[in-house]
Amino acid sequence: MWISGLPASGKSTLTRALNAQLAGRGIDVAVLESDELRSVFTPDPRYDEKERETFYGQMVYVGALLVRHGVPVIFDATANRRVWREEARRAIPRFVEVYVNAALDVCMARDPKGIYRMAREGEASSVPGLQSTYEPPERPELEVRGDREAPEAGAERVVSKLIEKGFIESD
């Protein structure tokens, strides 16, 4: 599953709530969080298009490898270009894309990592939604409103979608 959205849209909060609900069902997932993986794959990130292409390719490779070995995966990553998320869809047969939709002004007000502040101050030049394009999914399996919906409610809807698709069993 790929959980995508603008920075500070609520992706990680939704991922934590979803991970807790899945764990409560006895399902152990690997969460591939972009900031954690970036520190390993690109310790001195430039965040330019070429580096992002390489980084998301690496992320998809690791995720697909885990899935092939029976480990469910949640990608918690902006992946501002659709092509990167579509690469994961091609590599992983049982794939779900969740779009965490939140208004840009809400994301900018949250700004837990200071990304938008750095952009305003000229310290960042490729923030998705500001200087870089964010391409929302065209046909996500589910849209969660990160600016209006409680994370637990969004996670419940994701679990329902996974049950509907036959990826997990109902209670």
Stockholm file with secondary structure:
# STOCKHOLM 1.0

chainA/1-171         MWISGLPASGKSTLTRALNAQLAGRGIDVAVLESDELRSVFTPDPRYDEKERETFYGQMVYVGALLVRHGVPVIFDATANRRVWREEARRAIPRFVEVYVNAALDVCMARDPKGIYRMAREGEASSVPGLQSTYEPPERPELEVRGDREAPEAGAERVVSKLIEKGFIESD
#=GR chainA/1-171 SS CEEECSTTSSHHHHHHHHHHHHHHTTCCCEEEEHHHHHHHHCSSCCCCHHHHHHHHHHHHHHHHHHHHTTCCEEEECCCCSHHHHHHHHHHCSSCCEEEEECCHHHHHHHCTTSHHHHHHTTSCSCCBTTTBCCCCCSSCSEEEETTTSCHHHHHHHHHHHHHHTTSSCCC
#=GC SS_cons         CEEECSTTSSHHHHHHHHHHHHHHTTCCCEEEEHHHHHHHHCSSCCCCHHHHHHHHHHHHHHHHHHHHTTCCEEEECCCCSHHHHHHHHHHCSSCCEEEEECCHHHHHHHCTTSHHHHHHTTSCSCCBTTTBCCCCCSSCSEEEETTTSCHHHHHHHHHHHHHHTTSSCCC
//
